[in-house]
Amino acid sequence: MRFSFVFIVLGIALVFYLSWIPSPYMQFVWFLPDWVARWADVRKNGDLRTAVPFVFLGFCSGMMLSRAQAPWFWWLATGFGLTMVAVIAEVGQLALPYRYFSWADIQWGAAGSVLGLAGAVLVVFIGRRLRIGNPSE
């Protein structure tokens, strides 16, 4: 559980870092693989690239919530919280000269979060079904 929490915190820090670097071009981010930076810098992927880290954050959060057997309210709160991360990241861009605020980025971040949470639900559901179908375990 601690590993998931640390991974989520690092993921949120990465979202803020990538949102608040001066240049919107990922080719200048030293730790990104070239193929990721090239994909992210294609104009048509500009808003979609926002969803990618949120899919992973949503999935990790969902797996953590599932292990804790959290009630549905916490799932909703997590989706809202991850969307607020996207809002804060976008509002922070208002202070940067080469970055801009985008409602579409917030929507893509929310969509990525929901997709990640839904993916976690699906993985847990399939995992439970496989265990029920295999009585030897």
N, C-alpha and C positions, 0 to 999 in steps of 0.2 A: 504494500500500500504506500509506503514511503517513496518507493521508486516512482510510482505513478504520480504522486504529488510533486516530487522534484522535477519530473519530466514536464508536467503541466506548467509549473512556475518558469522553468527554462523556456518553454514554448511561448509563454506570454511575454517574457523578456525579449525573445527573438522577434516577436511581432512588433513590439515597441521599437526595438532597434532598427529593424528594416523599414518601419514607417517613418522614423525620425532622422534617418541619415539624410544629409543635404541633397543628394542626387536621387531621383526616382529610378535611375538605371541600375539594375542589379549586376551589370558587368563589372562594376567597381567594388563589389562586395567580395573580398578576398577569399572567404571560406566557402562560397557557393561553387559547385561544379560548373564548368563552362556550359554544359548542355542545359542546366537549370537556368542560368543567367540569360542564355540566348532565348529560351522559351519565355521567360518572364518579361524580357524586353520587347517582345513582339507586341505591337500596338493593340491588336485585337485581344490579347491576353491581359491587358492592363487591369481590368476590374476582376477578372476571373482569378488572377494570381493571388488576390486577397483571400479567396476561399480556401486555398490549399492548406495553409497552416491551421486554419480553424477546423478543417476536417479531422486532422490529427489530434488537435486539442479536444474536440468533441468526442472522438473515439476514446482517447485515454481517460477523459473525464467519465464517460459512460461506463467504461470497464471498472473504474474505481467505484462509481456509484453502485454498479451491479454487485461487486464483491462485498460492499458494505450493506447490501440489500436496502438501499435508501428508498424512501417513499417517493411517489411520483412528483410531489412538490419540489423535491431537491433536483429532480431532472429538469423541471421547468426553470427553477432558479439558476441552475447551471447554464442552460441555454441563454437565459437573460444575461447572466454574468459574462459569458463569452461575447455576447453581442455588445455589452458595455465596454469590453476590451477594444472592440473595433471602433466604437464611438470615441473613446479616449484617444486611440491612435490617430483617428481622423482629425479630431479637434486639435491635437498637438501639431498637425501639419499646417495649421493656420499661421503658426509662428515661423515657418520655414519658407525662404524665398522661392525655391524651385519646386515646392510641393504644393498640393492643393487639396482642399476638403472635397470629399465625394460621397454623396448619399449612396451611390451604387456600391462603393466599397463596403459601406456598412451593411447593405443588404447582402452582398456576397459573403461577408464575414458571418452574418447570421445564418445564411443558407448553408455554409460550410459547417457551422457548429451543429445545426440540426441534422445534417447528413452524417456527421461523425457520431452523434448520439444515437441516431437510428442504426448506424452500422454496428455500434456496440450492442444494441438490443438484438439485432439480427444474429450476431456472433454468439451471444449468450443463449438465445433461443435455440439455435441450431446445436450448440454444444450440449444443452440440456436434453434435447431430443435424441441426440446420438447416445448419450449415457443411458437414457430410458430404454432405447432400443437394444442396448447391449447389456444384458443382465449379468454378464460375467464380471463386471467392475463394481 
